[in-house]
Amino acid sequence: MADPLLFNPGTYDPTHFDPETRRLLRATVDWFEARGKRRIIEDYRTRAWLGDFLAFAAEEKLFATFLTPTSAAGADQDDKRWDTARIAALNEILGFYGLDYWYAWQVTILGLGPVWQSENPEARARAAELLDQGEVFAFGLSEKAHGADIYSTDMLLEPDGQGGFRATGSKYYIGNGNAAGLVSVFGRRTDVEGPDGYVFFAADSRHAQYELVKNVVDSSKYVSEFRLQDYPVAAADVLHTGRAAFDAALNTVNVGKFNLCTASIGICEHAMYEAVTHAQNRILYGRPVTAFPHVRRELADAYVRLVGMKLFSDRAVDYFRTAGPDDRRYLLFNPMTKMKVTTEGEKVIDLMWDVIAAKGFEKDNYFAQAAVEIRGLPKLEGTVHVNLALILKFMRNHLLDPVAYEPVPTRLDAADDTFLFAQGPARGLGSVRFHDWRPAYDTYGHLANVARFREQADALCEFVRTAAPDEQQSRDLDLLLAVGQLFALVVHGQLVLEQAALTGLDEDVLDELFAVLVRDFSAHAVELHGKDSATEQQQAWALGAVRRPVVDTARAERVWQRVEALSGAYEMKP
Ligand SMILES: Cc1cc2nc3c(=O)[nH]c(=O)nc-3n(C[C@H](O)[C@H](O)[C@H](O)COP(=O)(O)OP(=O)(O)OC[C@H]3O[C@@H](n4cnc5c(N)ncnc54)[C@H](O)[C@@H]3O)c2cc1C
């Protein structure tokens, strides 16, 4: 029987969505299954362009349906809306079959971000039309010399005297730059100093003054370097100017980076079916490899971590969709999906790879690409550092100063998430307030490891009250990031528990998951203890926060049976 907590193409039927969404998601799964494992892996190994997949998506109007907000959809196009719940579902499916497919869709989302935030009617109409024609999009923010420092753009726009510009400069690491019908490009005016000079504009990758230099990576993902030389930017191509252009860049990344968590979940799920099936059927010294206690521990840890990734991400969808000018809690949960869920994904793959060892190298399995691709997600669209630094801005308000909000229900409804394209200025993070994290923990206070972890969370509040980094230490990002890891665990646990309560999660699984989180908290506390600038008070606090999880062999055995049942539960069609 299929595990209801994991995506399984054999039984997948997303009945919680409307009929067209359900049909499109199922059609996507069917397309991959019909393509078959051998072909998918061969395309990955030979770095083939994704033309066949994009032709399928165009034929089905998959991207057009999922990525056109209602405001840009024409009359009688009821199925079009920007609905984060179904976008998340598609991320998971694409990650499950190959991150390259996901990437072409992901950078299309990024490319659309500045357009759907723009009030330029011509550009919006053009984007909707291109989506309908099955075109992909690109997001031209990064430059070779500047990395995360997007303030320093060298894409220069010179006024042409007719309300438009001539753009000259190059962009680097730009996905779909080889094929995009519309590339959203970030630059600055030559005649205006400072932030007022920023511009986001729409370029066409087929224009003569758009030079595609190369793919900078060795992959089916086309991560381009391109150069514009005197590229004509008409007034109708200008999406945003001044500070609004900068906000559009950050707000687009806010929308886009939410997709990495579910992609990473899809990767882990596929790899897990392969790993458990292999380990369970591998006989050494007359017994299955899964008879080793350490192997059971590693696979069970991988399983509960993966369940935690799913619970957190599903609950984050609710906050993302419910966000508005007076509820910006998503600004914490979003970088959490980005840095926490994706680094959990790395751990899941590492645990399984230790078990399946040589099998993880074989070219006929999905696992080999999972092991490579899972690494990218924590690094792209803001590194772990950048996202942890962001998360830290919310720590005090979240832990110590909660306020009341209306409860946020599960958001699988067919709504158009309009606020995502009207997020407004990206400032004021320190003023975002949160609901109390404690009730979620109280609901499961009867579970031994939730109670144990709660002691650690309470200790962290004490740390923030009494031993928080002083002004000088606040410049030591190395120390702060260690604190950020502790905080991230508390937030992770909170949404996991909220989602567990909403879905009636098996309490054995939850307790085992929290046993892992207790160990993680202890490990990060020890890390903090060893940091160069940690004060004696902080060092003492750190060691005092170390806890041992509550062991229950019967519970562990019951969870193991769930893991064991994954053996043979899914094998991709050859
Ligand atoms: C496969 C791939 C696809 C990509 N696709 C796109 C795309 O489609 N469009 C696009 O515009 N870009 C894209 N990028 C670029 C990607 O977003 C950048 O890699 C990313 O922004 C980080 O830049 P960097 O890797 O050059 O690191 P750098 O910015 O050079 O960072 C170096 C180090 O400094 C740290 N650091 C930097 N700033 C801070 C800070 N404020 N706080 C704490 N630490 C900091 C980083 O964590 C990192 O460890 C892609 C990159 C790759 C590899």
Ligand as a Chemical Component Dictionary entry (heavy atoms), coordinates in Angstrom:
data_LIG
# 
_chem_comp.id                   LIG 
_chem_comp.type                 NON-POLYMER 
_chem_comp.pdbx_formal_charge   0 
_chem_comp.three_letter_code    LIG 
# 
loop_
_chem_comp_atom.comp_id 
_chem_comp_atom.atom_id 
_chem_comp_atom.alt_atom_id 
_chem_comp_atom.type_symbol 
_chem_comp_atom.charge 
_chem_comp_atom.model_Cartn_x 
_chem_comp_atom.model_Cartn_y 
_chem_comp_atom.model_Cartn_z 
_chem_comp_atom.pdbx_ordinal 
LIG C1  C1  C 0 22.474 26.974 -11.660 1  
LIG C2  C2  C 0 22.267 28.425 -11.373 2  
LIG C3  C3  C 0 21.144 29.074 -11.825 3  
LIG C4  C4  C 0 20.930 30.429 -11.567 4  
LIG N1  N1  N 0 19.849 31.060 -12.127 5  
LIG C5  C5  C 0 19.736 32.408 -12.009 6  
LIG C6  C6  C 0 18.744 33.110 -12.756 7  
LIG O1  O1  O 0 17.955 32.530 -13.507 8  
LIG N2  N2  N 0 18.689 34.451 -12.638 9  
LIG C7  C7  C 0 19.542 35.149 -11.835 10 
LIG O2  O2  O 0 19.435 36.370 -11.786 11 
LIG N3  N3  N 0 20.509 34.507 -11.131 12 
LIG C8  C8  C 0 20.631 33.163 -11.201 13 
LIG N4  N4  N 0 21.632 32.496 -10.534 14 
LIG C9  C9  C 0 22.537 33.262 -9.653  15 
LIG C10 C10 C 0 22.329 32.951 -8.185  16 
LIG O3  O3  O 0 21.151 33.538 -7.745  17 
LIG C11 C11 C 0 23.591 33.435 -7.441  18 
LIG O4  O4  O 0 24.463 32.359 -7.494  19 
LIG C12 C12 C 0 23.316 33.833 -6.036  20 
LIG O5  O5  O 0 22.590 35.038 -6.056  21 
LIG C13 C13 C 0 24.553 34.030 -5.167  22 
LIG O6  O6  O 0 25.559 34.642 -5.861  23 
LIG P1  P1  P 0 26.995 33.938 -5.911  24 
LIG O7  O7  O 0 26.774 32.474 -6.049  25 
LIG O8  O8  O 0 27.812 34.596 -6.927  26 
LIG O9  O9  O 0 27.595 34.190 -4.444  27 
LIG P2  P2  P 0 28.240 35.546 -3.889  28 
LIG O10 O10 O 0 27.200 36.606 -3.947  29 
LIG O11 O11 O 0 29.542 35.795 -4.562  30 
LIG O12 O12 O 0 28.471 35.176 -2.378  31 
LIG C14 C14 C 0 29.733 34.702 -1.848  32 
LIG C15 C15 C 0 29.545 34.330 -0.396  33 
LIG O13 O13 O 0 29.186 35.479 0.372   34 
LIG C16 C16 C 0 28.021 35.240 1.145   35 
LIG N5  N5  N 0 27.179 36.439 1.184   36 
LIG C17 C17 C 0 26.917 37.300 0.178   37 
LIG N6  N6  N 0 26.072 38.283 0.602   38 
LIG C18 C18 C 0 25.802 38.027 1.903   39 
LIG C19 C19 C 0 24.970 38.664 2.878   40 
LIG N7  N7  N 0 24.270 39.774 2.601   41 
LIG N8  N8  N 0 24.890 38.107 4.112   42 
LIG C20 C20 C 0 25.578 36.974 4.385   43 
LIG N9  N9  N 0 26.384 36.323 3.500   44 
LIG C21 C21 C 0 26.487 36.849 2.275   45 
LIG C22 C22 C 0 27.296 34.136 0.390   46 
LIG O14 O14 O 0 26.508 33.361 1.268   47 
LIG C23 C23 C 0 28.440 33.300 -0.188  48 
LIG O15 O15 O 0 28.864 32.347 0.731   49 
LIG C24 C24 C 0 21.869 31.148 -10.793 50 
LIG C25 C25 C 0 23.011 30.498 -10.327 51 
LIG C26 C26 C 0 23.233 29.165 -10.641 52 
LIG C27 C27 C 0 24.508 28.521 -10.189 53 
# 
loop_
_chem_comp_bond.comp_id 
_chem_comp_bond.atom_id_1 
_chem_comp_bond.atom_id_2 
_chem_comp_bond.value_order 
_chem_comp_bond.pdbx_ordinal 
LIG C1  C2  SING 1  
LIG C2  C3  SING 2  
LIG C2  C26 DOUB 3  
LIG C3  C4  DOUB 4  
LIG C4  N1  SING 5  
LIG C4  C24 SING 6  
LIG N1  C5  DOUB 7  
LIG C5  C6  SING 8  
LIG C5  C8  SING 9  
LIG C6  O1  DOUB 10 
LIG C6  N2  SING 11 
LIG N2  C7  SING 12 
LIG C7  O2  DOUB 13 
LIG C7  N3  SING 14 
LIG N3  C8  DOUB 15 
LIG C8  N4  SING 16 
LIG N4  C9  SING 17 
LIG N4  C24 SING 18 
LIG C9  C10 SING 19 
LIG C10 O3  SING 20 
LIG C10 C11 SING 21 
LIG C11 O4  SING 22 
LIG C11 C12 SING 23 
LIG C12 O5  SING 24 
LIG C12 C13 SING 25 
LIG C13 O6  SING 26 
LIG O6  P1  SING 27 
LIG P1  O7  DOUB 28 
LIG P1  O8  SING 29 
LIG P1  O9  SING 30 
LIG O9  P2  SING 31 
LIG P2  O10 DOUB 32 
LIG P2  O11 SING 33 
LIG P2  O12 SING 34 
LIG O12 C14 SING 35 
LIG C14 C15 SING 36 
LIG C15 O13 SING 37 
LIG C15 C23 SING 38 
LIG O13 C16 SING 39 
LIG C16 N5  SING 40 
LIG C16 C22 SING 41 
LIG N5  C17 SING 42 
LIG N5  C21 SING 43 
LIG C17 N6  DOUB 44 
LIG N6  C18 SING 45 
LIG C18 C19 SING 46 
LIG C18 C21 DOUB 47 
LIG C19 N7  SING 48 
LIG C19 N8  DOUB 49 
LIG N8  C20 SING 50 
LIG C20 N9  DOUB 51 
LIG N9  C21 SING 52 
LIG C22 O14 SING 53 
LIG C22 C23 SING 54 
LIG C23 O15 SING 55 
LIG C24 C25 DOUB 56 
LIG C25 C26 SING 57 
LIG C26 C27 SING 58 
# 
